[in-house]
Every structure is written in structure tokens, then in C-alpha cells.
Amino acid sequence: MNERVKLFCIVVLSVLAGFLLVMAYSLHEIDRLLDVAIERVSQVRAIADSTRDAVNDLKNNISCKSFSGVGISLSVFRLSGNKLEVESTVKNSPAEKAGLKAGDEILKIDGKETRWLTTDQAVNLIRGPEGIDVSLTVVSGDAEPREIVITRRIINP
């Protein structure tokens, strides 16, 4: 995490801790307020992690003219249960031809659950040698999960 973000979090926690001590009337109230403060800090960290992943994705997309994969952009939504979602598909890509659409949630990649993966980890599992299949377990909206096998190929975004 960026040093400035860490410093900001420390300052916020210090101010919040002082505020809690002044305003609390009992140990029970201090305990409850500390739980709320810890929950808020966890949310800030999740947002910082999501931002870092988005920046890494952007760097990968800018620095990479072509790659072997299925042709999708991904996002991890940490505040809604670490959902790995398809942001978009590359036109005429294997993913588009397989029927993947923006908003589809990827539950598994080659049998591995995606719930605790970062965006970078998921991308690394989906990308691979051209001509090799990757299996994705996907759910669209309220539909039942389905398994899609997609053959990787060179993608020119």
C-alpha cells in the first residue's frame, strides 16, 4: 500500500481514537465504537486494494500490445463478496464467441474458486499458451452457473 495512504489511515485512526475516548460513556460503548472504526478501516483498505488492482490492470493493458488469452477485462468487487466480474469482451474474441458478456460473474477458473483471487491472479490463470483450453464456471444474473471451455488465442486489443 502506498506510504501516503498508510499515513492517512494512521492519522484518521488516531483522530478517531481520540474522538472515541472523549465521547464514549462506558467500556461497552468504546468497544462498539472501536468495532465500527475497524470495519471502516477495513472498507478503506478494500477500496485501496481494488484501486491498486485496477491500476495494475491498466498498466498490463497499456504495456501489452497482444497476449494469449480469451479476450476479457475483469474486475474484483471486494465490497460485494469478492465477485470476479467480466467488465467487457474484446470484439470477435474467443470469450465473445463463447457468449460471455459484461456483468457475468466468474466463479471458477479451471476448477479453482475465484472468491479470494486478485484481478492479477485471475488474469494469470485465464491467460496462457495459445491453443490451450481454459474452463470458466460463469453465472449470468439469476441463471444457474454454467461451465464454458474456451480455447486461448492471440488477442490484439
N, C-alpha and C positions, 0 to 999 in steps of 0.2 A: 504494500500500500504506500502511496506517496507520502513522504515525510510531512508535507504541509497538511494533508488530510489527517494524519495521525495527531499532529499538534493541535489541529482544530478540534478533533474529538476529545483530546485531553482537556483542553480549555473548556469545552462545553460541559464535560463531565464534572470538572472542578466547580464551575459556576452552579451547575445543577445540584451537586452535592452540598454546597454551601446553602443554597436555597432550601433544599430538603431539611437540613438540620435546623434552620431557623423556623420553618413553617410547620414542622411535624409536632404533634402533641403527645404522641405515645410511641413506644417501640413498634407496635403493630402498624401504625401509620407510616413510620420510617421504612419498615420492611416492605409495605405495599408500594410506596413511592419509589424505592430502590428497584423493585421488580419492574415497574413501569419504565424507569430510566434505562435499565439494562435492555429491556425489549426495544426501546427507541434506538439505542446504540446498535443493537443487532440489525435493525432495519437500515440504519445508515451504512453499516458495513455491507449489507446485501446489495444496496444501491451502488456502493463503491465497487464491489466485485463485478456487478453487471456492467458498469461503465468500463472497467478495465477489460472485460471480455469483448465488449463492443469495439473498443479501440484496437484490440488485438485483431479482431475480425477485419476491421477497416484496413489495418496495416497489411494483413495477409492478402486482401483483395487488391490493394493498390500495388503491392510488390510482386504479385503473381499474375503474369500475363495469361498463362494457361496451366492447367493441372489435370490430373486424372481423378475423376470422381463421378458424381451423379448429377451435379448442376443445381444445388440448392444453397440458399443462405439460411442460417439458423440463428435463433436467439434462445437464451435460457431466461425464464421468468422466475427468479428466486422468490419473490414475494407471493407468488401463487403456486407454491409447492414444487419449485424447480422444474417447471414444464419446459421441455425442449420443443420448440415450435419452428415450423418452416416459415421463414419470412417471405421468401419468393423462390421461384424456379427460373433457371436460365432457359430462354426460348429454345425449343427443339432439343432440349437436354433429355437424357435418359429418365430423370425424375419427372419432367413434364409429360413425357410419353407414358410413364407408368401411372399417371393420374395424381401425383402429389400436387397439392395446392397450398397457397399461403394460409396459415392458421391451422394446418394439420399438426397434430402432436405426435412426435416420435417417441414411443415408449421403450423400444429396444433396438439396438444395432448389433446384428449378428448374435442375437440372444442375450446381449448384455444390457441390463436396465440402464436407462439414461438419467434417472432421477438425480443422481449425485455427480453427474459429469459437468465439467465446464464446457463452454462453447468450443474452446480449442480442442479438448479431449474428444468431443463428439465429431468435430471436423476430421481429426486424425483417424478416427475409426471408419468414417464414411469414405474418405479419400483412400486411394490405394492403386495398385498396378492396373493399368488399362486391360480390359478384357476379363477381369476377375469380378465375380458377383459379390454383392453385399445385400444382406437381408435386413429389412426395416419393418418393425411392427409399428403400425400407424393407426391413429384414430382420428376421424374427421367428425367434428361436432359431437352429436349424441350417438353416432353409429357405433357398431361393435368394432373392436380392434381387428385389423387385418394385416397379414404379412405380405410384403411386397419384396420380390427379389429383383434387384436392378444390376445390370452389368455396367461397370465403370468404363468410362471412355474419356478421351481428352476433351476438356471443356475450355472454350475460349470465351470468357465473359464479355 
